[in-house]
Amino acid sequence: MELKNINAFLRVAELNNFTKAAAELGYSQSSVTVQIQQLEKELGFALFDRIGKSVSLTPMGEIFIGYANEFLRLESKTKALKENAGVVSGTLRLGVLESLFVWKVADLLPQFHSKYPAVKIEIKSATGAALYRMLRQNELDIIYLLDYVIYHRDCVRACTSPVSLKFVAAAGSELSGRKDIPLAEIMKEPLILTERDAIYRRELDQEAARNDIELEPFLEVDNLEVVLRLLKKQMGVSFLPDYVLHESVNSGELALLDVRYNVINLWSQLVYHKNKFITPQMQAFIQLIRESSSSIS
């Protein structure tokens, strides 16, 4: 059913005249007559009564007007959809490890919003295990976490980037000028560590256990910004991801320590469920993280 035929029908119905409708549409009268005949053939019933020079709608024609107008409304909506095909909109439900949110995602949000202002973002922070659970229950579209590169049959990694774990202290600390510090010696320093559910804390616990060293932090706190603040006041030593330390080390407030231990590397990972439809807003965020990771490396 061609839209030009439907449009011709509506003009004839409004004007009750084939000649006037043809003039408005820019067709010959014979062309409009053929269009109406084609439409009537497709529908299987007459749309107009033609008695002499008089043209009027049949009862079925009166009913079809509503359908014809709906066809044109759908055509208009389809055109608008095509025109807005490049506009990314909708909601992005993002789950993210808190440290990645503060030191990675937060700085990217203005850029993302500027580029995709029609996208609404909902963010939840949690541990890696909780993020995976919410992803599998379809409570989140995509998650950004820190972990080993582990294969999950029901998940897809969209982006991975290496993360180093480092010992750190205030730049003015006596330790900052030393080389090849034994791990056992560092463990005797006042340790300011995150709580045990943080993956980088678990890695340090395991490294200490492998070396038969007892790990006894003097302070455990579940807030990395507080940890950094205390380190800058020369209150001790900590063990943190490199992306958390980058700004403070570059500013000269903190210093990475040269400690002798087995290097521990993790990976920041952007993950979505394999059965999840990749929406334009998800793809846009994935691309932003990829670009950010490549510019850093």
N, C-alpha and C positions, 0 to 999 in steps of 0.2 A: 504494500500500500504506500504509494508515493506521497510525500508531504505536499508537493506542488498541487496534486489533485485535491487534497484535503483543503488547502488554502483557497483554491479556486471555488470549491463548494461553499466555503464560508462567505466569500465575497458575493457570490450569486445569491446566497440565502439572505444576506444583509440588504442587497440592492434590488432583489427580485427582478433582475434583468441581466441577461447574458452579455449584452453589448456593453453596458456600463462596467460590468465586472471585468470584461476583457480589456477595456481601455485602462482601467486602474492597474491591472496586472501587467500591462504591456504585451498582451497576446492578441492574436486575432480571435474573433468570435468563434470561428470553427475550431480553433485550438482548445478554447475553454469548453466547448461542447464535447469534444473528444475526451478531455480530462474527466468531465462529469460522467460520461458514459463508461469510461474505464473504472471509475470508482464504484458506480452502480453495479457493474459486472462483478467486481471483487466482492462487494457486500451481498449481492444476491437480491437486492430490492431497489425500487425506484426512490430517488431522493426528491424529485420535483414532479409536480403535475404541470404539463405544458398544454394549455388550452388557448389556442390562437396565439396572440402575442403576450398573454399573461403567464407568469411563472410563479408558482407557489410551492411551498414545502409540502410533501406528503406527511402523514402521521409518523412514518418511520424516519423521514428526513428531520422532523422536529426532534425526535429522540437522538438522532445521530449528531446533532449540533453539539451536545454536551461532550460526546466522545471526541469529536473533531477538535474542539477547543483543548481537550486534555492532551491530544496528540501534539498540538502546537506548544503547549506548556512543557511537555516532556522534551520536545526539540530544543526549546530555549534553555532548559536545565542542562541538557547534554552539551550544548555549545558552551555554557558557562563552565561546566566540568572540564571540558577540553582546554579552555582558556586558563583555568586554574590548575592544570595538571602539574605544572612545575612548582606550585606552592605547597610547601611541606607544612602540614597542620596536624591536629590531633594531640593525644597525650602520650608522653614518654614516662614509663614507670621504671625508675632506675634504682637499683640497690647497690650500695657502695660501702666499702670498708671506710671507717671514719677518717683514718689518716690519708687515704687516697682522696677522699672528698675535700678535706681541708687543704692539702698541698698539691692536688692535681686538678680535680674537677671544678672546685670553686673559682679558680682563675680562668677556666674555660667557659663558664656560664655566660658572662657578658658577650663573648664572641658568638656563642651558640644562639643566644637570644637575639642578637643583632642580625644574624643571618637567617634565623627561622623564628620570627616574632609570633607566628601563629601557633607554635607548639607550646603546650602546657607541660611542665616538668614536675613530676612527683618523685621525691627522693626519700629513701629509707636507708639508714645506716645500721649495720649489724655485723656480727662475726661472719667469717666465711661459711661456716656450717649453716647458720641461719639464712644466709643469702641463698645458698643452694636450695634449701628447703622451700623458701618462698618462690624461687624460680620454678621449681617442679610443681608447685601448686598454682602456678599461673597468677601469682600475686605481683610478680615483677616481669617486665619485658626483657630486661638485660641486667647483668650484675658486673661489677668491677671490683675485683678482690686481689689479694696477695696470697700466693700459694706456690707449691711445686707445680710443674707441668704434669698434671695427672689426667689420664684418659677417662672421660665419663661417656659411656655409650649414648646417653640421652642428652648430651650437651655439645655445643659447638663453641670453640674458642675463636672469636673474631679478631682478637689482637693480643699479642703477648709482648712484654718488654722486660728485660732483666733488671733486677733490683738487688743491690749489694747491701749487706748489713755491716755496720761499722761501729767501732767503739769511738766515743766522743767525749770531750771534756771542754772546759773553758779554755779559750786561746791563751790565757795567762797562766794556765796550770803548768806545774813542773813536768808533768807527764807529756805535754805537747811537744817538748823538745827532745824527747828520748826516742831511740830506735830499738826495734826488736824487743819489745817488752813482753816478758813471759806471761802467759794467760793466768797462771796461778797468782802472779803478783797483782795483776789487774783486779782479780776477784777479791783481793783484800782491801781494795779501795772502797770508799762509800758508794754503793751502787744505787742509782735511781732508775728503777725499771718499771715497765708496764706490768699489768696484771697477767696472770698465767694463761689466760685464754687468747692473748695476742700471739700470733704465729711466730713473730720474731723473738718474743720472750721464750716460747717453747724451744726454739732453736738454740738459744743460749743455755737453757737448762740442760738440753741434751749434750751440747758440746762440753759443758762442765762435767757431766756425768761420765762422758767418754774419757775424760782426763782425770777421773777420780778427785774432782775438786768440788767442795761444798759451796753452793751458791746461796749467799745470805744478804739480799739487798736491805739497806737500811730504810728504804722507802719504796712502796709500790703504789702507783697511781694510774688510773685509767684515763689520763688526759695528757696527750703528748705536748700540748702547748705549755702546760705546767712543768713538765719534765724539762723542756728547753729553757724555760725561765729560770729554773733552779740551777741548771748547768751553767748558765751565763753568770750566775752569782757565785760560781766556783764551789758548789755544794757537793760535787762528786762526779761520777762517770756513768755513762749510759751506753746502751747498745740499740741502735735504731736504723731504720731504712735510709738509704742515701737521699731519697727525694725529700725526706723530712728535714735533712741537715743542710741541703744545698745552699739555701739562702743565708743561713746563719754562718756557715763556713766561709762563704764568699765575702760576707761583710766583716769577717775577722773577729766575730764574737765567739765562735766555737772552733775547735781544731780536731781533726781526725787523728786518732792515736795509732801508732805503729805497733800493733800487738801481734804476737806470734800464736796463731791458731789456724785451724782448718777453715779456709774461706767458706762462708755460707752465702749462697745466692738463692734468691727466690724470684718469682716472676709476677708482675702485675698482669692481670688477665681480664679481658672483656668477654663475657660468656652469655650465650642465650640458649634456650631449649631447642633441640633439633626439630621439634614439631611446631615451633613458633613461626607464624608468618612474619617476615621481616618487613615491618612498616617503613615508610619513607623517613619518619622521625628516628627510628632505630638506626637505619642506614646512615643518616646524617650524623648521629652521635658517634657511631663506629668510625666514620671517616675522620671526625674531629680528633678522636683519641689517637688514631693511626698517625695523623699529621703531627700531632703534638709529640708523640713518642719518637717519630723519625727526626723531628727538628732537634730534640734533646740529644739523641744518639749521633 
